[in-house]
């Protein structure tokens, strides 16, 4: 099926301006990108494959990508939840289907905990841990992957190659691939990930605002159809995804030989499982 070209706009919300992108027609699904402090672009082109008889609504969260904010603007988690609620009201939707990736999965859970009556369905792809100790475990695991002798040797080789002077663009691409390789089961697949940047103030502000968080008690009280999709080699421990699915009474789909980026490493499975879960209705 041919998908309509994407439409872009901006929306004033809670004193900031958020960039929005839509693609497809039919049942609306709100896509929440990872980070915090990133932007939606790196989910493309993989996520756009889900725009089949549904409208995907992406937006750059405050403090990232094409939604910059002033130094005085709040970038804590409550501001992100309030933005999503403000967008829902502007869109005129009584409730939302949320498709959250990585930190976007945690944002979806935070929103659902604050506004359970406003969520119809939760699709969580490689979700960030919903409690602090599991996040700490992820950080330790990712750091260990980054510091392997092979990755350190690759960085030294790049530093000594002179590529930065010969071809700055190629050097930047290779530097990005090395930075994100630890997220992949097959590090060579990192070259297929659309590059992105993190706004450090936003990233730090979100995690500082969350403190010693633990959403599990609140999640057990939710009654929302949910799907958790997680790679078995994701640096975010599979145990955290398994416990999250138990809290939500959700189906857990474990993808073998896959890291944190299933829309790159396991594209067919990613599309098939989410197509079967997300609402799909042809437009009138």
Secondary structure, 3 states (H helix, E strand, C coil): CCCCCCEEEEEEECCEEEEEEEECCCEEEEEECCCCCCCHHHHCCHHHHHCCCEEEEEECCCCECCECCCCCCCCCHHHHHHHHHHHHHHHCCCCEEEEEECHHHHHHHHHHHHCHHHEEEEEEECCCCCEHHHHHHHHHHHHHHHCCHHHHHHHHHHHHHCHHHHCHHHHHHHHHHHHHHHHCCCHHHHHHCCCCCCCHHHHHHHHHHHCCCECHHHHHCCCCEEEEEEECCCCCCHHHHHHHHHHHCCEEEEECCCCCCHHHHCHHHHHHHHHCCCCCCCCC
